[in-house]
Amino acid sequence: MIRLPEAYIQQMQMQLQESAEAFLRSYEQPRAQGLRVNPAKIDPKSGSFLERLRDTFGLEPVPWCGTGFYYREETKPGKHPYHAAGLYYIQEPSAMSAVELLDPQPGDVVLDLAAAPGGKSTHIAGKLAGQGLLISNEIHPVRAKSLSENIERMGVTNAVVVSATPQQLAERFPRFFDKIMVDAPCSGEGMFRKDPEAIAEWSPAHVEMCAARQLDILQSAVAMLKPGGRLAYSTCTFNVQENERTVDELLRQYPQLRLERTERIWPHLHRGEGHFVAVLQLEGTPDEPHGAVTGFAAPRTRQAGKAKRGIGRPEEAAMQLFQRFAEEALAAGFELPPGEPVLFGEQLYLLPAPAGIPFGSAMLQGLKTLRPGLHLAEVKKDRAEPAHALALALTDAAQARLAVNLAEGNGEAERYLRGETIDGPEARSGWTLITIDGFPLGWGKQSGTQVKNHYPKGLRR
């Protein structure tokens, strides 16, 4: 039985009036469970594999998200090997509404300003379809690591993960983004049914603190928005002070902003937790170049971030080693997306380089960067060993010269995910893509009929 703070009950009774009783009764109901399928791997509208997922997890469509589905809790899709293959992302259904309203398009330059653990970033990446640029930011280092891992698991090739304050980013990227997602830290009232710890943290004073912090974050976001660009402000709270009043104050401070729409999801009216989204647009001509100055001063950064050693120094020798690996292990005709190779120590990445966008490694100097694009390989003295992210960025087994497919349901995939050696179909040698029902899971290295496991130790079960 959920015990709600008396001050919170009174607040909701005043806010909802005659609907308050039905709202409070919603806390007695089980919460909804949801996932989004990865459109880079699965057609969310049709296909035999989608039907298999429907049968396996009891999927039902989420009405406000074309890639979103409710699932039966007892099916536990987060434990399934399909999850490790990045076929879907576990996400609360109401939280799927924000990116749908922001509506990123292929080729857009998008910022997810408070991105961990990655639900909205991976949703945005699916909308971009490998085109344009996504910068995903999370100020807290531990959460930023989780964000980076989820970007990798979903096979995203055109995202950069950084850990910076909103002020640092605003100084670096004035008037740069077509779309910005601000899923701001909030009092979490909409998550009380899902997260009892949020109840313990709630108080009127905490609400006031959240509202002040949200406005600070939004001010930095406006400084980074291109003329004609759109900003989605999202919270998981019902609180008017954090939602409508914060938006009203932002509009008062920036008359160049126009409110397009707001949306609330209520647990007594919809199948989901509480969520609020406001979509705003900055006046101006959308075709102005990225970084155009239009009269807003970006907030100044008090302390510069630490420079990341090696970034901005693409290593020709490292790429030659990677190309040697690609010729041996990847299918003929395989091509990387456009990008700039960068080295972090021995780790080789491909920084996105979308056409017509003034973005390169120099723009990341001084920012703590966890993932500067697609992780290609670890570079040894005389060879390049493929990164796990590269496997997950491949679309199917046909992109590798050697592959071992593991069937779902017979325990082979679980053994691979535990780090065990697996058997190959015949004697051969070389880097081998491991797949489940045709979807890449990771790498192995075959010698004879045995395949040595190269699934990352930190991800093993």
TORLUMVEX-49137 format. One line per field, with one value per residue (C-alpha): residue number from 1; x, y, z. Coordinates in pm, whole numbers, plus 50000, padded with zeros to 5 digits. Example, Ala and Ser with C-alpha at 12.3 -4.5 7.8 and 13.67 -1.06 7.14 Angstrom:
<pts>
num = (1;2)
xx = (51230;51367)
yy = (49550;49894)
zz = (50780;50714)
</pts>
This chain:
<pts>
num = (1;2;3;4;5;6;7;8;9;10;11;12;13;14;15;16;17;18;19;20;21;22;23;24;25;26;27;28;29;30;31;32;33;34;35;36;37;38;39;40;41;42;43;44;45;46;47;48;49;50;51;52;53;54;55;56;57;58;59;60;61;62;63;64;65;66;67;68;69;70;71;72;73;74;75;76;77;78;79;80;81;82;83;84;85;86;87;88;89;90;91;92;93;94;95;96;97;98;99;100;101;102;103;104;105;106;107;108;109;110;111;112;113;114;115;116;117;118;119;120;121;122;123;124;125;126;127;128;129;130;131;132;133;134;135;136;137;138;139;140;141;142;143;144;145;146;147;148;149;150;151;152;153;154;155;156;157;158;159;160;161;162;163;164;165;166;167;168;169;170;171;172;173;174;175;176;177;178;179;180;181;182;183;184;185;186;187;188;189;190;191;192;193;194;195;196;197;198;199;200;201;202;203;204;205;206;207;208;209;210;211;212;213;214;215;216;217;218;219;220;221;222;223;224;225;226;227;228;229;230;231;232;233;234;235;236;237;238;239;240;241;242;243;244;245;246;247;248;249;250;251;252;253;254;255;256;257;258;259;260;261;262;263;264;265;266;267;268;269;270;271;272;273;274;275;276;277;278;279;280;281;282;283;284;285;286;287;288;289;290;291;292;293;294;295;296;297;298;299;300;301;302;303;304;305;306;307;308;309;310;311;312;313;314;315;316;317;318;319;320;321;322;323;324;325;326;327;328;329;330;331;332;333;334;335;336;337;338;339;340;341;342;343;344;345;346;347;348;349;350;351;352;353;354;355;356;357;358;359;360;361;362;363;364;365;366;367;368;369;370;371;372;373;374;375;376;377;378;379;380;381;382;383;384;385;386;387;388;389;390;391;392;393;394;395;396;397;398;399;400;401;402;403;404;405;406;407;408;409;410;411;412;413;414;415;416;417;418;419;420;421;422;423;424;425;426;427;428;429;430;431;432;433;434;435;436;437;438;439;440;441;442;443;444;445;446;447;448;449;450;451;452;453;454;455;456;457;458;459;460;461)
xx = (50000;50151;50151;50140;50245;49942;50064;50079;49725;49596;49786;49627;49281;49310;49453;49206;48894;48622;48874;49103;48935;48976;49337;49424;49261;49503;49778;49601;49641;49952;50175;50205;50512;50643;50914;51004;51123;51438;51337;51698;51648;51271;50983;50747;50442;50456;50662;50695;50953;50731;50459;50705;50773;50400;50355;50662;50591;50217;50268;49991;50046;50101;49860;50088;50407;50432;50727;50594;50422;50291;50418;50313;50534;50583;50748;51056;51186;51480;51623;51583;51880;51684;51738;52115;52091;51935;51604;51410;51445;51250;51073;50775;50496;50411;50775;50754;50530;50800;51011;50698;50596;50946;50935;51304;51357;51642;51923;51836;52099;51955;52058;51928;52037;51968;51978;52047;51966;51897;51528;51470;51814;51762;51411;51557;51823;51552;51379;51707;51760;52138;52129;52218;52374;52268;52456;52347;52454;52443;52613;52641;52934;52782;52455;52650;52819;52479;52365;52670;52609;52248;52351;52591;52339;52089;52349;52345;52616;52561;52558;52817;52787;52926;52911;52891;52685;52417;52613;52926;52732;52557;52892;53018;52709;52524;52234;52341;52054;51742;51573;51644;51501;51502;51379;51445;51514;51189;51006;50895;50530;50435;50664;50531;50357;50676;50939;50855;51189;51055;50782;51039;51221;50909;50830;50704;51058;51191;50936;51056;51417;51332;51142;51438;51680;51453;51441;51821;51850;51592;51772;52083;51874;51723;52074;52154;51837;51855;51608;51305;51417;51195;51243;51051;51038;50941;50887;50745;50559;50204;50318;50193;50486;50735;50528;50300;50450;50803;50695;50515;50829;51042;50802;50812;51192;51217;50940;51099;50968;50625;50436;50315;50137;50135;50034;49964;49928;49732;49738;49362;49288;49562;49756;50082;50245;50233;50402;50406;50544;50555;50682;50819;50960;51211;51112;51336;51427;51499;51760;51998;52336;52410;52569;52412;52412;52068;52101;52103;52413;52510;52555;52922;53097;53270;53515;53627;53596;53904;54058;54030;54367;54400;54070;54111;54416;54283;54533;54591;54781;54493;54247;54479;54476;54098;54068;54285;54042;53745;53889;53937;53617;53348;53157;53279;53124;53082;53108;53130;52905;53067;53291;53620;53840;53954;54162;54102;54417;54401;54027;53936;53605;53430;53303;52986;53043;52700;52704;52662;52701;53004;53092;53426;53656;53777;53430;53471;53801;53763;53443;53435;53343;53248;53157;53274;53064;53077;53338;53520;53807;54081;54411;54698;55058;54998;54623;54278;54034;53670;53465;53140;52964;53064;52892;52570;52582;52574;52230;52258;52488;52532;52763;53024;53230;53190;52885;52739;52366;52224;51858;51633;51501;51768;52008;52290;52252;52243;52570;52729;52608;52767;53103;53123;53298;53057;53075;53099;52914;53239;53616;53734;53923;53883;53668;53310;52987;52760;52390;52057;51791;52002;52047;52406;52493;52871;53201;53378;53704;53688;53970;53874;53525;53552;53460;53637;53397;53462;53142;53254;53326;53147;52823;52832;52554)
yy = (50000;50335;50600;50948;51269;51455;51781;51606;51469;51817;51960;51712;51760;52134;52078;51814;51900;51642;51417;51386;51075;50881;51001;50887;50548;50497;50433;50107;49983;49813;50031;49985;49819;49928;49886;50056;49844;49961;50071;50027;49653;49583;49721;49845;49819;49470;49160;48806;48897;49167;48903;48679;48959;49012;48646;48627;48936;48989;49322;49578;49914;50235;50479;50784;50611;50416;50209;50167;49865;49754;49414;49163;49204;48832;48795;48995;49120;49291;48945;48814;48790;49010;49294;49243;49256;49602;49502;49716;49957;49910;50243;50365;50418;50778;50881;50789;51089;51358;51254;51193;51554;51689;51501;51481;51418;51242;51493;51705;51816;51722;51769;51556;51777;51553;51219;50932;50650;50691;50632;50958;50957;50613;50718;51025;50809;50586;50893;51018;50683;50721;51068;51399;51428;51351;51488;51315;51483;51368;51570;51282;51052;50721;50791;50909;50567;50395;50633;50547;50173;50207;50412;50129;49851;50008;50023;50403;50528;50907;50998;51164;51117;51393;51483;51859;52129;52293;52619;52458;52326;52658;52832;52569;52531;52865;52854;52507;52260;52203;52016;52003;51762;51880;51595;51796;51658;51701;51613;51285;51300;51105;50819;50761;50440;50319;50452;50469;50643;50948;50973;50994;51279;51484;51807;52155;52283;52014;52120;52481;52373;52161;52448;52684;52427;52350;52716;52739;52436;52573;52908;52726;52519;52831;52966;52654;52647;52750;53005;52804;52520;52335;52253;51987;52040;51720;51623;51324;51538;51671;51989;52310;52506;52281;52252;52535;52805;52721;52738;53069;53218;53099;53261;53582;53591;53500;53660;53507;53169;53047;52773;52514;52273;52104;51753;51579;51207;51113;50759;50762;50855;50677;50352;50496;50701;51079;51288;51648;51785;52139;52204;52550;52701;52982;53245;53282;53124;52749;52753;52988;52814;52626;52857;53176;53454;53612;53834;53580;53565;53213;53165;53176;52870;52927;52642;52477;52103;51884;51838;51483;51366;51255;51390;51591;51384;51119;50840;50727;50422;50317;50340;50134;49860;49881;49858;49546;49395;49502;49337;49013;49005;49222;49156;49299;49637;49721;50097;50305;50609;50950;51041;51159;50894;50989;50804;50789;50613;50279;50311;50411;50592;50737;51085;51166;51411;51489;51678;52054;52063;52246;51976;51811;51692;52045;52126;51860;51991;52063;51859;51529;51295;50937;50823;51034;50850;50486;50277;50087;49901;49871;49934;49704;49729;49548;49489;49625;49420;49502;49686;49543;49858;49778;49440;49595;49864;49596;49521;49147;48849;48925;49214;48975;48715;48464;48436;48192;48218;48116;48021;48171;47928;47656;47824;47891;48268;48265;48068;48324;48613;48442;48442;48072;47926;47817;47571;47675;47493;47389;47422;47772;48064;48438;48704;48584;48775;48607;48657;48554;48478;48681;48988;49072;49006;49049;48904;48574;48448;48107;47856;47518;47440;47641;48009;48202;48439;48814;48938;49226;49101;49397;49299;48925;48768)
zz = (50000;49892;50165;50014;50196;50330;50173;49836;49872;49953;49655;49415;49563;49498;49151;49029;49230;49145;48963;49266;49406;49081;49057;49410;49348;49057;49314;49397;49038;48895;48682;48308;48155;47817;47555;47227;46938;46760;46408;46292;46347;46347;46143;46418;46193;46048;45983;46112;46374;46522;46548;46732;46979;47022;47108;47333;47542;47495;47320;47281;47105;47301;47133;47135;47009;46685;46809;47163;47314;47650;47764;48026;48332;48384;48041;48157;47818;47992;48072;47719;47476;47235;47482;47469;47089;47109;46952;47198;47489;47813;47878;48077;47820;47916;47876;47506;47436;47460;47160;46955;47017;46952;46621;46517;46146;45962;45916;46222;46473;46812;47176;47462;47749;48051;47879;48122;48120;47748;47682;47499;47332;47182;47078;46905;46739;46595;46449;46296;46120;46116;45959;46123;46467;46824;47122;47444;47766;48128;48401;48652;48556;48673;48492;48187;48172;48171;47896;47686;47728;47612;47308;47224;47283;47045;46767;46731;46494;46489;46860;47083;47460;47681;48049;48098;48263;48052;48080;47935;47640;47583;47561;47315;47094;47062;46813;46701;46740;46531;46815;47189;47443;47805;48023;48336;48684;48877;49198;49041;49142;48830;48932;49286;49178;49011;49253;49626;49692;49509;49773;50053;49876;49804;49987;49891;49938;49703;49443;49464;49428;49122;48956;48999;48860;48565;48465;48477;48249;48007;47982;47863;47622;47461;47401;47196;46987;46621;46488;46384;46611;46855;47222;47417;47793;47969;48333;48518;48771;48804;48976;48815;48957;48778;48462;48346;48567;48458;48093;48156;48311;48020;47774;47978;47967;47597;47390;47078;47196;47094;47278;47026;47256;47595;47689;48018;48076;48389;48537;48607;48245;48050;48070;48200;48473;48504;48238;48113;47784;47646;47293;47213;46894;46853;46600;46300;45968;46000;45721;45908;45959;46277;46531;46391;46649;46693;46996;47280;47493;47590;47965;48053;48187;48519;48479;48160;48129;48121;47779;47648;47537;47179;47050;46734;46626;46387;46349;45993;46112;46337;46050;45832;46097;46116;45737;45748;46001;45786;45476;45670;45874;45713;45393;45064;45000;45369;45424;45738;45773;45714;46005;46147;46313;46662;46918;47292;47401;47219;47142;46786;46728;46426;46510;46311;46027;45882;45553;45585;45965;46110;46362;46433;46706;46781;46915;47184;47315;47686;47724;47909;47625;47700;47350;47054;46800;46691;46873;46600;46760;47018;46845;46938;46819;46491;46472;46547;46755;46680;46941;47076;46953;46596;46615;46745;46474;46203;46068;46014;45968;45597;45685;45828;45642;45926;46151;46401;46456;46792;46805;47071;47328;47338;47582;47333;47349;47729;47730;47499;47718;48019;47838;47756;47453;47183;46894;46531;46252;46081;46110;46011;46161;46212;46371;46379;46430;46685;46618;46769;46510;46269;46492;46602;46968;46968;46851;46882;46735;46580;46561;46424;46550;46870;46900;47175;47345;47309;47472;47703;48055;48213;48037;48104;48305)
</pts>
